[in-house]
Amino acid sequence: MVGHKAQNKYHARDLDPSKLPKGRKPENQQKKSIRCNTCGNYISEGTKFNSRKEDAVGENYFEEQILRFYFKCPKCSVELVMRTDPQNSDYVVEAGARRNFEPWRNEDKELDEENKKREAEENGDNKKSLENRTRDSKREMNNDATNVSDDDKWKALEREHKVAVKEKSIQEEDEATLKSVVFHNSKDYVRR
């Protein structure tokens, strides 16, 4: 007998389907898509293409090779070129099209607005300016502390361990010396 697809699945007796999470993406999330510069056709994420792939010569992100893809617009057959961007877990459109939504542009706009607001607050207020600079320096120090590589962390832990071992051995030597001095003094006291 040929194996058949299982038609039944086990469901617990206390299963409440209304409490199961829905498999939907958040509504405010933009879908990644590009627009052909020649014909204006929108090409959304997930569209399948026959493409030519090549390594971007001399471009690496750590040890990961950056790839370049060449494919044609489904409507006008003009060649489009995209490159992977592993640093941002994204892609970059190099030729023939442009992106509709680029998340870093929103971040840049927000930073510009924040900087303008901050400059307006600081205008003539030395105390506010000093507070903002202090906050920035604390943020930079926190970022520097979190950006330390794992190797540096291990080296620092090894140094701390070596120092602790050395301090412990010195302390043990001091205690042994102190005990011997006390022991010798107690012998002298008993002999008298």
Backbone as a chain_set.jsonl record, in Angstrom:
{"seq": "MVGHKAQNKYHARDLDPSKLPKGRKPENQQKKSIRCNTCGNYISEGTKFNSRKEDAVGENYFEEQILRFYFKCPKCSVELVMRTDPQNSDYVVEAGARRNFEPWRNEDKELDEENKKREAEENGDNKKSLENRTRDSKREMNNDATNVSDDDKWKALEREHKVAVKEKSIQEEDEATLKSVVFHNSKDYVRR", "coords": {"N": [[0.834, -1.173, 0.0], [0.55, 2.208, -0.801], [1.996, 5.013, 0.835], [-0.016, 7.432, 2.42], [-0.99, 10.865, 2.719], [-1.141, 12.22, 5.946], [-4.254, 12.701, 7.412], [-5.386, 13.346, 9.766], [-4.876, 15.198, 12.764], [-3.51, 15.615, 15.988], [-5.302, 17.235, 18.499], [-5.326, 18.985, 21.457], [-7.591, 18.55, 24.226], [-8.236, 20.82, 25.67], [-7.779, 22.885, 23.92], [-8.057, 26.118, 22.668], [-9.061, 27.662, 19.918], [-9.36, 30.396, 19.461], [-7.41, 31.616, 20.928], [-5.065, 31.15, 19.645], [-2.169, 32.423, 17.992], [-2.314, 34.724, 15.272], [-1.038, 34.384, 12.004], [-0.006, 36.824, 10.879], [1.607, 39.702, 9.472], [2.691, 42.77, 10.989], [0.586, 45.599, 10.427], [1.646, 48.106, 9.893], [4.047, 47.692, 8.683], [6.217, 48.154, 6.01], [6.236, 46.815, 2.74], [8.934, 45.467, 0.994], [9.895, 46.73, -2.067], [10.726, 47.404, -5.5], [10.99, 49.852, -8.136], [10.866, 49.964, -11.566], [12.968, 52.028, -13.5], [12.589, 52.596, -16.174], [10.015, 51.698, -17.236], [8.309, 52.029, -15.07], [7.167, 49.954, -13.663], [6.157, 48.156, -10.802], [7.978, 45.995, -8.74], [7.621, 43.546, -6.523], [8.763, 42.231, -3.336], [9.674, 38.832, -3.25], [9.011, 38.098, -5.787], [9.694, 35.891, -8.41], [12.606, 35.301, -10.327], [14.67, 34.628, -13.185], [17.971, 34.9, -12.812], [21.269, 36.284, -13.162], [24.119, 35.577, -11.351], [26.855, 37.022, -9.628], [30.02, 37.299, -7.95], [30.771, 40.149, -6.042], [33.581, 41.646, -6.769], [36.263, 42.077, -4.588], [34.699, 43.089, -2.585], [33.695, 42.519, 0.589], [31.939, 41.52, 3.529], [33.0, 41.242, 6.574], [33.864, 37.959, 6.526], [32.08, 37.247, 4.637], [31.014, 36.933, 1.374], [29.97, 39.459, -0.848], [27.252, 39.579, -3.051], [26.195, 40.082, -6.454], [23.337, 40.59, -8.397], [21.871, 40.142, -11.569], [19.031, 40.842, -13.407], [15.993, 40.837, -15.396], [13.463, 43.288, -16.013], [10.089, 42.359, -15.657], [8.212, 43.519, -17.332], [9.292, 45.395, -19.278], [11.758, 44.378, -19.965], [14.248, 45.512, -19.414], [17.571, 45.576, -18.066], [18.137, 45.011, -14.633], [20.0, 45.714, -11.695], [21.094, 44.386, -8.659], [22.539, 44.341, -5.375], [23.735, 42.43, -2.62], [23.456, 43.308, 0.857], [24.852, 42.509, 3.493], [25.506, 43.637, 5.949], [23.382, 45.219, 6.807], [21.403, 43.376, 6.597], [19.978, 43.329, 4.145], [19.321, 44.614, 0.828], [20.797, 46.348, -1.976], [19.867, 48.478, -4.544], [21.431, 48.819, -7.566], [21.373, 49.572, -10.307], [19.069, 50.569, -12.901], [16.648, 50.572, -11.496], [14.754, 51.782, -8.644], [14.409, 51.92, -5.084], [11.296, 51.726, -3.332], [10.742, 52.083, -0.662], [12.912, 52.976, 1.778], [14.264, 52.1, 4.693], [16.293, 53.389, 6.171], [16.174, 55.999, 5.355], [13.954, 57.116, 6.655], [14.934, 56.98, 9.261], [17.071, 58.772, 9.037], [15.653, 61.152, 8.551], [14.278, 61.391, 10.982], [16.453, 61.717, 12.737], [17.467, 64.162, 11.787], [15.294, 65.876, 12.362], [15.265, 65.615, 15.142], [17.763, 66.711, 15.773], [17.402, 69.359, 14.898], [15.379, 70.183, 16.646], [16.739, 69.948, 19.044], [18.798, 71.845, 18.723], [17.242, 74.138, 18.691], [16.285, 74.122, 21.314], [18.689, 74.405, 22.731], [19.563, 76.888, 22.004], [20.907, 79.642, 23.278], [20.678, 78.613, 25.854], [22.73, 77.568, 28.098], [22.829, 75.638, 30.106], [21.062, 73.599, 29.275], [22.402, 72.816, 26.978], [24.767, 71.753, 28.066], [23.674, 69.602, 29.515], [22.704, 68.01, 27.382], [25.117, 67.404, 26.04], [26.376, 65.9, 28.044], [24.61, 63.72, 28.24], [24.963, 62.672, 25.659], [27.67, 61.879, 25.759], [27.557, 59.898, 27.726], [25.926, 58.044, 26.399], [27.617, 57.388, 24.258], [29.725, 56.165, 25.656], [28.386, 53.939, 26.696], [27.732, 52.664, 24.274], [30.309, 52.127, 23.336], [31.089, 50.298, 25.269], [29.362, 48.18, 24.778], [30.098, 47.463, 22.237], [32.412, 46.043, 22.336], [34.554, 43.466, 21.296], [34.146, 39.846, 21.359], [36.57, 38.502, 21.729], [38.133, 40.463, 22.987], [36.683, 40.688, 25.343], [37.101, 38.129, 26.448], [39.875, 38.209, 26.803], [40.068, 40.251, 28.683], [38.709, 39.056, 30.814], [40.456, 36.919, 31.306], [42.736, 38.34, 32.122], [41.726, 39.53, 34.472], [41.253, 37.205, 35.932], [43.867, 36.18, 36.21], [45.009, 38.22, 37.756], [43.415, 38.008, 40.035], [44.1, 35.416, 40.893], [46.81, 35.807, 41.42], [46.663, 37.747, 43.458], [45.352, 36.207, 45.373], [47.27, 34.209, 45.885], [49.316, 35.788, 46.981], [48.004, 36.721, 49.241], [47.612, 34.28, 50.579], [50.28, 33.602, 51.07], [50.965, 35.709, 52.775], [49.26, 35.142, 54.931], [50.302, 32.66, 55.721], [52.876, 33.415, 56.494], [52.221, 35.148, 58.579], [50.989, 33.328, 60.333], [53.18, 31.676, 60.931], [54.843, 33.507, 62.226], [53.247, 34.171, 64.437], [53.081, 31.653, 65.585], [55.779, 31.121, 66.205], [56.223, 33.208, 68.002], [54.438, 32.493, 69.99], [55.647, 30.156, 70.928], [57.966, 31.211, 71.989], [56.814, 32.688, 74.021], [55.715, 30.667, 75.616], [58.049, 29.349, 76.476], [59.245, 31.15, 78.179]], "CA": [[0.0, 0.0, 0.0], [1.308, 3.448, -0.92], [1.757, 5.903, 1.969], [-0.912, 8.553, 2.157], [-0.814, 12.029, 3.564], [-1.924, 12.104, 7.181], [-5.4, 13.582, 7.377], [-5.814, 13.736, 11.104], [-3.847, 15.753, 13.627], [-3.929, 15.607, 17.374], [-5.625, 18.514, 19.121], [-5.583, 18.809, 22.884], [-8.998, 18.791, 24.574], [-8.431, 22.179, 26.176], [-7.332, 23.822, 22.898], [-8.982, 27.195, 22.342], [-8.544, 28.236, 18.677], [-9.371, 31.865, 19.478], [-6.197, 32.095, 21.594], [-3.911, 30.891, 18.801], [-1.719, 33.657, 17.326], [-2.539, 34.809, 13.839], [0.209, 34.45, 11.261], [-0.017, 38.033, 10.066], [2.64, 40.698, 9.733], [2.114, 44.032, 11.443], [0.021, 46.375, 9.328], [2.439, 49.296, 9.598], [5.302, 47.289, 8.073], [6.26, 48.38, 4.575], [6.729, 45.698, 1.958], [10.06, 45.885, 0.178], [9.667, 46.615, -3.494], [11.476, 48.346, -6.317], [10.238, 50.351, -9.289], [11.695, 50.075, -12.763], [13.123, 53.42, -13.938], [12.193, 52.725, -17.573], [8.571, 51.579, -17.471], [7.55, 52.363, -13.869], [6.552, 48.745, -13.118], [6.536, 47.814, -9.436], [8.39, 44.608, -8.566], [7.602, 43.392, -5.066], [9.581, 41.195, -2.723], [9.126, 37.497, -3.424], [8.825, 37.813, -7.202], [10.736, 34.974, -8.873], [13.295, 35.711, -11.54], [15.893, 33.979, -13.621], [18.96, 35.959, -12.692], [22.678, 35.933, -13.254], [24.741, 35.93, -10.069], [28.313, 37.104, -9.638], [30.626, 37.828, -6.73], [31.244, 41.521, -6.146], [35.022, 41.478, -6.569], [36.878, 42.989, -3.629], [33.739, 43.561, -1.59], [33.345, 41.515, 1.596], [31.513, 41.982, 4.844], [33.754, 40.271, 7.35], [34.309, 36.961, 5.563], [30.954, 36.911, 3.78], [31.133, 37.531, 0.044], [28.815, 40.227, -1.306], [26.834, 39.084, -4.355], [25.485, 41.007, -7.336], [22.364, 39.863, -9.216], [21.392, 40.807, -12.773], [17.788, 40.246, -13.897], [15.264, 41.723, -16.304], [12.126, 43.739, -15.62], [9.118, 41.483, -16.331], [7.362, 44.246, -18.273], [10.006, 46.028, -20.396], [12.974, 43.589, -20.192], [15.497, 46.239, -19.176], [18.35, 44.879, -17.042], [18.194, 45.603, -13.293], [21.143, 45.185, -10.948], [20.986, 44.519, -7.199], [23.671, 43.803, -4.631], [23.38, 42.109, -1.233], [24.008, 44.175, 1.893], [24.747, 41.694, 4.703], [25.656, 44.449, 7.159], [22.048, 45.649, 7.217], [20.486, 42.285, 6.245], [19.129, 43.952, 3.152], [19.894, 44.66, -0.504], [20.961, 47.681, -2.531], [19.608, 48.529, -5.981], [22.545, 49.554, -8.165], [21.081, 50.156, -11.615], [17.842, 50.211, -13.594], [15.442, 50.699, -10.668], [14.967, 52.445, -7.349], [13.578, 51.351, -4.024], [10.153, 52.543, -2.929], [10.818, 52.387, 0.763], [14.237, 52.716, 2.324], [14.076, 52.362, 6.113], [17.274, 54.303, 6.743], [15.798, 57.38, 5.065], [13.111, 57.557, 7.762], [15.805, 57.197, 10.417], [17.808, 60.011, 8.793], [14.724, 62.264, 8.754], [14.037, 61.507, 12.421], [17.655, 62.29, 13.343], [17.519, 65.577, 11.417], [14.274, 66.582, 13.135], [15.71, 65.641, 16.538], [18.872, 67.666, 15.867], [16.847, 70.716, 14.795], [14.668, 70.444, 17.899], [17.763, 70.09, 20.075], [19.446, 73.134, 18.505], [16.289, 75.182, 19.103], [16.27, 74.115, 22.781], [19.974, 74.839, 23.254], [19.84, 78.253, 21.6], [20.956, 80.574, 24.402], [20.53, 77.935, 27.143], [23.973, 76.826, 28.325], [22.563, 74.49, 30.982], [20.479, 72.553, 28.44], [23.475, 72.365, 26.105], [25.645, 70.904, 28.876], [22.932, 68.36, 29.788], [22.678, 67.204, 26.159], [26.458, 66.867, 25.799], [26.607, 64.855, 29.04], [23.811, 62.57, 27.823], [25.625, 62.1, 24.48], [28.911, 61.192, 26.144], [27.167, 58.657, 28.412], [25.448, 57.135, 25.369], [28.789, 56.9, 23.53], [30.447, 55.234, 26.522], [27.608, 52.693, 26.712], [27.901, 52.027, 22.969], [31.666, 51.578, 23.284], [31.146, 49.121, 26.144], [28.628, 47.062, 24.163], [30.715, 47.105, 20.967], [33.664, 45.33, 22.561], [34.477, 42.139, 20.682], [34.198, 38.705, 22.281], [37.975, 38.226, 22.045], [38.566, 41.435, 23.984], [36.041, 40.335, 26.612], [37.791, 36.96, 27.001], [41.198, 38.649, 27.259], [39.874, 41.003, 29.924], [38.385, 38.076, 31.861], [41.683, 36.194, 31.629], [43.577, 39.245, 32.929], [41.124, 39.628, 35.804], [41.466, 35.926, 36.609], [45.277, 36.118, 36.578], [45.215, 39.161, 38.869], [42.76, 37.443, 41.219], [44.915, 34.285, 41.337], [48.039, 36.367, 41.992], [46.306, 38.352, 44.746], [45.038, 35.131, 46.304], [48.519, 33.57, 46.303], [50.002, 36.731, 47.879], [47.259, 36.708, 50.504], [47.912, 33.018, 51.248], [51.649, 33.71, 51.576], [50.933, 36.609, 53.934], [48.633, 34.419, 56.043], [51.254, 31.646, 56.173], [53.933, 34.144, 57.216], [51.634, 35.626, 59.834], [50.819, 32.17, 61.215], [54.486, 31.227, 61.43], [55.311, 34.502, 63.191], [52.441, 34.003, 65.642], [53.454, 30.366, 66.16], [57.108, 31.291, 66.821], [56.075, 34.082, 69.169], [53.753, 31.759, 71.054], [56.646, 29.246, 71.495], [58.831, 32.03, 72.85], [56.029, 33.073, 75.198], [55.572, 29.5, 76.452], [59.349, 29.036, 77.023], [59.615, 32.122, 79.209]], "C": [[0.885, 1.246, 0.0], [0.964, 4.346, 0.26], [0.876, 7.078, 1.582], [-0.612, 9.692, 3.125], [-1.708, 11.903, 4.799], [-3.042, 13.143, 7.171], [-5.817, 14.063, 8.754], [-4.612, 14.245, 11.902], [-4.394, 15.768, 15.039], [-4.191, 17.031, 17.85], [-5.953, 18.238, 20.576], [-7.029, 19.165, 23.188], [-9.252, 20.22, 25.02], [-7.956, 23.248, 25.18], [-8.432, 24.84, 22.606], [-8.458, 27.891, 21.085], [-8.509, 29.765, 18.675], [-8.114, 32.432, 20.132], [-4.932, 31.838, 20.779], [-3.485, 32.175, 18.104], [-1.985, 33.578, 15.829], [-1.195, 34.971, 13.145], [0.277, 35.652, 10.348], [1.145, 38.933, 10.45], [1.961, 41.954, 10.263], [1.672, 44.886, 10.257], [0.889, 47.562, 8.94], [3.757, 48.965, 8.911], [5.223, 47.47, 6.561], [6.798, 47.143, 3.874], [7.85, 46.219, 1.062], [9.706, 45.689, -1.289], [10.527, 47.64, -4.203], [10.605, 48.752, -7.494], [11.205, 50.541, -10.437], [11.762, 51.532, -13.204], [12.62, 53.635, -15.361], [10.679, 52.735, -17.743], [7.724, 51.91, -16.245], [6.858, 51.165, -13.234], [7.067, 48.486, -11.703], [6.851, 46.327, -9.359], [8.519, 44.383, -7.074], [8.486, 42.235, -4.618], [8.895, 39.836, -2.907], [8.844, 37.139, -4.869], [9.988, 36.951, -7.684], [11.284, 35.442, -10.212], [14.342, 34.679, -11.913], [16.937, 35.081, -13.591], [20.361, 35.39, -12.856], [23.336, 36.443, -11.987], [26.245, 36.018, -10.256], [28.791, 37.643, -8.295], [31.048, 39.269, -6.993], [32.721, 41.5, -5.771], [35.551, 42.545, -5.613], [35.934, 43.523, -2.57], [33.351, 42.398, -0.678], [32.802, 42.217, 2.82], [31.984, 40.914, 5.811], [34.216, 39.2, 6.375], [33.192, 36.544, 4.615], [31.062, 37.674, 2.464], [29.839, 38.265, -0.314], [28.518, 39.804, -2.739], [26.094, 40.164, -5.132], [24.58, 40.159, -8.234], [21.914, 40.745, -10.383], [20.122, 40.092, -13.217], [17.045, 41.283, -14.724], [13.895, 42.071, -15.739], [11.107, 42.874, -16.366], [8.27, 42.201, -17.385], [8.138, 44.754, -19.489], [11.342, 45.363, -20.724], [14.275, 44.39, -20.102], [16.24, 45.549, -18.029], [18.4, 45.686, -15.745], [19.333, 44.934, -12.527], [20.938, 45.464, -9.466], [22.192, 43.858, -6.557], [23.221, 43.512, -3.208], [24.08, 43.069, -0.285], [23.915, 43.432, 3.226], [24.894, 42.488, 5.996], [24.302, 44.874, 7.7], [20.991, 44.585, 6.97], [19.475, 42.763, 5.202], [19.785, 43.829, 1.782], [19.967, 46.105, -0.955], [20.705, 47.593, -4.029], [20.692, 49.394, -6.597], [22.187, 50.227, -9.481], [19.719, 49.69, -12.133], [16.567, 50.388, -12.803], [15.778, 51.516, -9.429], [14.027, 51.829, -6.332], [12.44, 52.288, -3.688], [10.268, 52.983, -1.493], [12.199, 52.011, 1.25], [14.199, 53.094, 3.797], [15.068, 53.358, 6.701], [16.949, 55.755, 6.426], [14.892, 57.928, 6.156], [13.943, 57.843, 9.001], [16.581, 58.495, 10.27], [16.912, 61.226, 9.022], [14.465, 62.482, 10.245], [15.241, 62.124, 13.126], [17.767, 63.778, 13.031], [16.518, 66.395, 12.226], [14.691, 66.708, 14.608], [16.834, 66.654, 16.727], [18.378, 69.104, 15.781], [16.145, 71.118, 16.086], [15.668, 70.721, 19.02], [18.474, 71.436, 19.959], [18.546, 74.278, 18.951], [16.236, 75.272, 20.633], [17.538, 74.735, 23.347], [20.271, 76.305, 22.962], [19.749, 79.199, 22.804], [20.828, 79.918, 25.77], [21.743, 77.027, 27.376], [23.754, 75.579, 29.169], [22.017, 73.316, 30.168], [21.535, 71.965, 27.504], [24.409, 71.409, 26.84], [24.969, 69.567, 29.191], [22.936, 67.443, 28.563], [24.042, 66.608, 25.85], [26.789, 65.757, 26.784], [25.859, 63.581, 28.656], [24.453, 61.878, 26.617], [26.877, 61.329, 24.861], [28.595, 59.894, 26.887], [26.711, 57.612, 27.396], [26.625, 56.548, 24.581], [29.58, 55.9, 24.363], [29.719, 53.903, 26.6], [27.753, 51.94, 25.399], [29.288, 51.407, 22.844], [31.764, 50.317, 24.12], [30.434, 47.93, 25.504], [29.26, 46.611, 22.865], [32.053, 46.393, 21.127], [33.524, 43.92, 22.013], [34.576, 41.045, 21.744], [35.627, 38.376, 22.675], [38.488, 39.174, 23.123], [37.956, 41.126, 25.348], [36.75, 39.164, 27.268], [39.165, 37.352, 27.531], [41.084, 39.403, 28.572], [39.553, 40.057, 31.082], [39.618, 37.281, 32.274], [42.608, 37.046, 32.487], [43.038, 39.355, 34.347], [41.358, 38.352, 36.604], [42.915, 35.808, 37.075], [45.566, 37.024, 37.771], [44.614, 38.594, 40.144], [43.573, 36.279, 41.774], [46.183, 34.792, 42.015], [47.758, 36.981, 43.362], [46.017, 37.283, 45.794], [46.31, 34.448, 46.797], [49.312, 34.476, 47.241], [49.327, 36.735, 49.237], [47.552, 35.428, 51.282], [49.32, 33.026, 51.823], [51.695, 34.592, 52.819], [50.333, 35.907, 55.151], [49.579, 33.364, 56.599], [52.378, 32.289, 56.968], [53.424, 34.615, 58.568], [51.456, 34.48, 60.824], [52.143, 31.703, 61.785], [55.041, 32.199, 62.448], [54.553, 34.341, 64.501], [52.838, 32.716, 66.348], [54.81, 30.473, 66.868], [57.025, 32.165, 68.067], [55.394, 33.354, 70.317], [54.706, 30.755, 71.693], [57.556, 30.011, 72.449], [58.096, 32.407, 74.117], [55.912, 31.894, 76.164], [56.916, 29.168, 77.127], [59.699, 29.964, 78.169], [58.988, 31.75, 80.47]], "O": [[1.869, 1.308, 0.738], [-0.199, 4.445, 0.652], [1.037, 7.646, 0.502], [-0.054, 9.488, 4.203], [-2.877, 11.528, 4.702], [-2.793, 14.327, 6.947], [-6.516, 15.067, 8.888], [-3.487, 13.777, 11.729], [-5.598, 15.915, 15.252], [-3.378, 17.926, 17.619], [-6.76, 17.362, 20.886], [-7.63, 19.984, 22.493], [-10.328, 20.773, 24.79], [-7.755, 24.399, 25.566], [-9.578, 24.481, 22.334], [-7.49, 28.647, 21.175], [-7.707, 30.361, 17.958], [-7.782, 33.598, 19.92], [-3.845, 32.259, 21.174], [-4.338, 32.946, 17.664], [-1.892, 32.516, 15.213], [-0.307, 35.642, 13.67], [0.587, 35.516, 9.164], [1.605, 38.932, 11.592], [0.777, 42.173, 10.009], [2.317, 44.887, 9.209], [0.876, 47.986, 7.784], [4.518, 49.876, 8.584], [4.286, 47.001, 5.915], [7.72, 46.498, 4.371], [7.727, 47.28, 0.45], [9.271, 44.611, -1.697], [10.995, 48.609, -3.605], [9.615, 48.092, -7.812], [12.237, 51.198, -10.295], [10.734, 52.205, -13.278], [12.259, 54.756, -15.718], [10.121, 53.666, -18.324], [6.509, 52.059, -16.378], [6.032, 51.347, -12.34], [8.266, 48.584, -11.442], [6.086, 45.497, -9.85], [9.402, 44.945, -6.425], [8.893, 41.387, -5.412], [7.682, 39.717, -2.737], [8.475, 36.001, -5.161], [11.145, 37.255, -7.393], [10.556, 35.904, -11.091], [14.839, 33.946, -11.058], [16.793, 36.092, -14.279], [20.597, 34.191, -12.709], [23.141, 37.593, -11.593], [26.843, 35.197, -10.952], [28.064, 38.348, -7.596], [31.615, 39.574, -8.042], [33.07, 41.355, -4.6], [35.324, 43.741, -5.797], [36.338, 44.334, -1.737], [32.754, 41.419, -1.124], [33.157, 43.359, 3.111], [31.432, 39.814, 5.859], [34.935, 39.54, 5.435], [33.348, 35.581, 3.864], [31.186, 38.898, 2.447], [28.744, 37.743, -0.104], [29.433, 39.683, -3.553], [25.454, 41.042, -4.553], [25.007, 39.134, -8.766], [21.619, 41.928, -10.212], [20.126, 38.873, -13.388], [17.417, 42.457, -14.751], [13.254, 41.256, -15.074], [11.237, 42.673, -17.574], [7.673, 41.549, -18.242], [7.69, 44.566, -20.621], [11.996, 45.762, -21.688], [15.293, 43.98, -20.659], [15.612, 45.001, -17.123], [18.669, 46.888, -15.758], [19.593, 43.742, -12.691], [20.654, 46.59, -9.057], [22.788, 42.938, -7.116], [22.418, 44.256, -2.646], [25.16, 43.578, -0.584], [23.001, 43.688, 4.01], [24.437, 42.033, 7.044], [24.093, 44.89, 8.913], [19.799, 44.858, 7.117], [18.266, 42.611, 5.376], [20.703, 43.03, 1.6], [19.297, 46.978, -0.402], [21.264, 46.731, -4.708], [20.867, 50.551, -6.216], [22.645, 51.338, -9.75], [19.275, 48.578, -11.847], [15.484, 50.358, -13.389], [16.929, 51.889, -9.2], [12.98, 51.285, -6.682], [12.595, 53.507, -3.749], [9.934, 54.116, -1.147], [12.609, 50.855, 1.146], [14.113, 54.276, 4.128], [14.728, 54.094, 7.627], [17.392, 56.655, 7.139], [15.038, 59.085, 6.551], [13.701, 58.82, 9.709], [16.743, 59.24, 11.237], [17.344, 62.215, 9.614], [14.437, 63.62, 10.715], [15.076, 62.961, 14.013], [18.122, 64.571, 13.903], [16.845, 67.475, 12.718], [14.501, 67.749, 15.236], [16.861, 67.375, 17.724], [18.869, 69.974, 16.5], [16.294, 72.243, 16.563], [15.465, 71.616, 19.84], [18.728, 72.097, 20.966], [19.016, 75.265, 19.518], [16.151, 76.368, 21.186], [17.489, 75.493, 24.315], [21.138, 76.9, 23.602], [18.659, 79.512, 23.282], [20.868, 80.626, 26.776], [21.782, 75.885, 26.919], [24.426, 74.569, 28.965], [22.45, 72.177, 30.344], [21.557, 70.757, 27.267], [24.797, 70.375, 26.297], [25.613, 68.519, 29.14], [23.148, 66.237, 28.69], [24.136, 65.449, 25.446], [27.418, 64.769, 26.407], [26.414, 62.485, 28.739], [24.489, 60.649, 26.552], [27.119, 60.24, 24.34], [29.289, 58.894, 26.701], [27.06, 56.437, 27.51], [26.635, 55.356, 24.271], [30.055, 54.894, 23.835], [30.353, 52.848, 26.574], [27.883, 50.716, 25.398], [29.437, 50.305, 22.317], [32.443, 49.367, 23.733], [30.866, 46.79, 25.674], [29.001, 45.495, 22.415], [32.752, 46.167, 20.14], [32.51, 43.256, 22.231], [35.024, 41.281, 22.866], [35.884, 38.011, 23.822], [39.183, 38.76, 24.05], [38.611, 41.277, 26.379], [36.984, 39.171, 28.476], [39.577, 36.883, 28.592], [41.904, 39.219, 29.472], [40.057, 40.23, 32.191], [39.808, 36.999, 33.457], [43.196, 36.559, 33.453], [43.798, 39.283, 35.312], [41.629, 38.404, 37.804], [43.172, 35.387, 38.202], [46.286, 36.635, 38.69], [45.219, 38.681, 41.212], [43.726, 36.158, 42.99], [46.585, 34.275, 43.058], [48.513, 36.769, 44.311], [46.387, 37.43, 46.959], [46.429, 34.139, 47.983], [49.918, 33.992, 48.197], [49.999, 36.752, 50.269], [47.722, 35.469, 52.5], [49.547, 32.524, 52.924], [52.374, 34.272, 53.794], [50.833, 36.053, 56.266], [49.657, 33.184, 57.814], [52.788, 31.764, 58.004], [54.115, 34.493, 59.579], [51.735, 34.634, 62.013], [52.237, 31.373, 62.967], [55.647, 31.78, 63.434], [55.162, 34.37, 65.571], [52.924, 32.685, 67.576], [54.976, 29.983, 67.985], [57.683, 31.888, 69.07], [55.73, 33.57, 71.482], [54.6, 30.509, 72.895], [57.876, 29.55, 73.545], [58.698, 32.442, 75.19], [55.996, 32.075, 77.379], [56.906, 28.734, 78.279], [60.422, 29.547, 79.073], [59.168, 32.437, 81.476]]}, "num_chains": 1, "name": "protein.A"}
